Amino acid sequence: MRKILLLLTILNIITIYSQSTNDGIDSVLKKSGIQRVFGDKGNIREKPDIKSKLQSQIPAGSSLKIIKRVEDYMIIDGVTDYWYQIQNASKTGYMWGGFLSDFISEQDLTGDGEKEIFLLRNHTKQKDMIHMKIVKGGKIISELEKKSQPISNFSLKVLNGDNFDPKLSLFALYYLDEAESDTSYPKVDIYFLDKDYKLQFGFSYIEKGCDPPTCIETTAIFPGEVARGKRPAGEPNRVILHVHSYDLDNESKHEYSKDEYIWSGEGFLKNK
């Protein structure tokens, strides 16, 4: 009885389609070149079929080369992705694209002088969420899922968290927000690692963007930053967002406002 229930559960989670029946295939990110495994383990199979013989499993963060995309694809837990012919070391096989990252960055995220691997899966067009992992030595040391409307074009920058008390492992994720009307806005999410190295979301802001005729741009001032021109110096445990709004049709129309986020020692609280 337990085996039957398990089989029914698997069938509910995993569905295999031919390409001609999937209307949402255009929303799947195409992968090429050198990639990194996103899943806890990446299954390499002899053929592009989940029933095919398992050749090997490689850990999260492992590097592999995409040889070509296969026209077969699969849906697992609401995520659609192609199968890819891949090469790992001297072996070739097939891996479902859902095991591969959509964005990769190698930087010292923990401040220990060694690089970690930041991995991101972008499910915003299929499941309204992004999934992030930090990997070191083939092990996932932290991960976070975050609800999000469609976003794209990622980059990651490590920020100076030494001037917070207690100090932070702090970084910014830059991306384009595609959900605002017909315009894509460059936005920034601020993330940090807590004392247990758990990945936590801090706050976000629009870096710069226009929905003509209105435009907005934000300058973020972090603790320890020196004053430059009209830009004030950073204050202890406080991030100040200077927001400038202006009108393209009216050069005399400018508005200025300020948001503040206070570091509590456990998270960022918006100063009301």
C-alpha positions, 0 to 999 in steps of 0.5 A, spaced: 500 500 500 505 504 501 509 503 495 502 505 491 501 511 495 509 513 493 508 511 486 501 516 485 505 521 489 511 521 484 506 521 478 503 527 481 509 531 481 513 529 475 510 529 468 513 528 461 511 532 455 513 532 448 515 539 446 509 540 441 504 540 447 507 545 452 505 552 450 509 555 456 516 553 453 518 560 451 519 562 458 524 557 460 531 559 460 536 556 455 542 554 458 549 554 454 557 553 455 559 552 462 554 551 468 553 549 475 549 544 478 544 547 482 540 541 485 543 538 492 545 532 487 545 533 479 543 526 476 547 524 469 543 519 465 544 515 459 538 518 455 534 524 456 529 520 460 528 520 467 527 512 467 534 512 463 540 509 467 543 513 472 550 514 470 553 518 476 551 524 481 555 530 482 554 535 488 551 542 488 556 547 485 559 542 480 562 545 473 559 541 467 559 543 460 553 544 455 554 540 449 547 541 446 539 542 448 535 536 447 528 537 444 525 533 450 523 536 456 520 535 463 516 538 468 517 537 476 513 540 481 511 545 476 518 547 473 519 546 466 525 545 463 529 542 457 534 536 457 541 537 456 547 533 453 552 535 458 560 533 459 563 532 466 570 531 466 571 525 460 564 523 461 558 525 457 550 524 459 544 527 460 541 532 465 535 535 466 535 543 466 532 544 472 538 541 476 542 547 473 543 554 475 540 560 471 545 565 475 552 563 478 557 568 481 563 566 485 565 571 490 567 571 498 560 572 501 562 569 508 568 574 509 573 568 510 578 570 505 575 564 500 570 564 495 563 561 495 559 559 489 552 563 489 547 560 485 540 562 483 534 559 479 529 563 476 522 561 477 519 567 476 515 566 470 513 559 472 512 559 480 513 566 482 519 565 486 527 565 486 531 560 489 538 561 491 544 557 494 551 558 497 555 552 496 562 551 498 566 545 497 560 541 494 556 542 500 550 547 501 551 552 506 545 556 506 539 557 501 533 561 501 526 561 496 523 568 495 517 570 492 517 574 486 514 577 480 518 576 473 525 578 474 531 577 469 539 580 468 542 578 475 549 580 477 551 580 484 556 585 488 559 584 495 558 590 500 562 592 506 559 590 512 564 591 517 561 598 519 555 594 522 555 592 529 555 586 529 558 586 522 555 583 516 556 578 510 552 583 506 551 583 498 547 586 493 543 582 488 541 587 481 536 585 476 531 587 472 524 588 474 519 586 469 513 586 472 512 594 473 507 596 467 511 595 460 517 597 463 523 594 466 526 597 472 533 596 475 532 594 482 536 592 488 535 586 493 540 587 499 541 580 502 545 578 508 548 572 512 546 571 519 550 568 525 548 561 523 550 563 515 543 563 513 541 567 507 536 573 509 533 578 505 534 585 508 530 590 503 530 592 496 529 599 492 529 601 485 536 603 483 533 607 477 528 607 472 522 611 468 515 610 466 515 616 462 514 622 464 516 620 471 523 617 473 526 615 479 533 614 481 536 612 488 542 613 492 544 608 497 548 610 503 551 605 507 555 605 514 562 608 513 562 611 506 565 617 506 562 624 504 562 626 496 560 632 494 552 633 496 552 625 498 553 625 506 557 620 510 554 613 512 551 613 519 553 607 524 548 601 523 543 605 518 542 605 511 539 611 508 536 611 501 536 618 497 530 618 492 530 623 487 523 623 482 523 628 476 519 629 470 521 628 463 516 633 461 517 638 466 525 640 468 523 644 474 519 638 477 524 635 482 522 631 488 526 628 494 525 624 499 529 619 504 528 612 506 532 609 512 533 602 514 536 600 521 540 594 522 537 591 529 543 586 530 538 581 527 535 584 521 533 591 517 528 595 520 525 600 516 525 607 520 518 610 520 
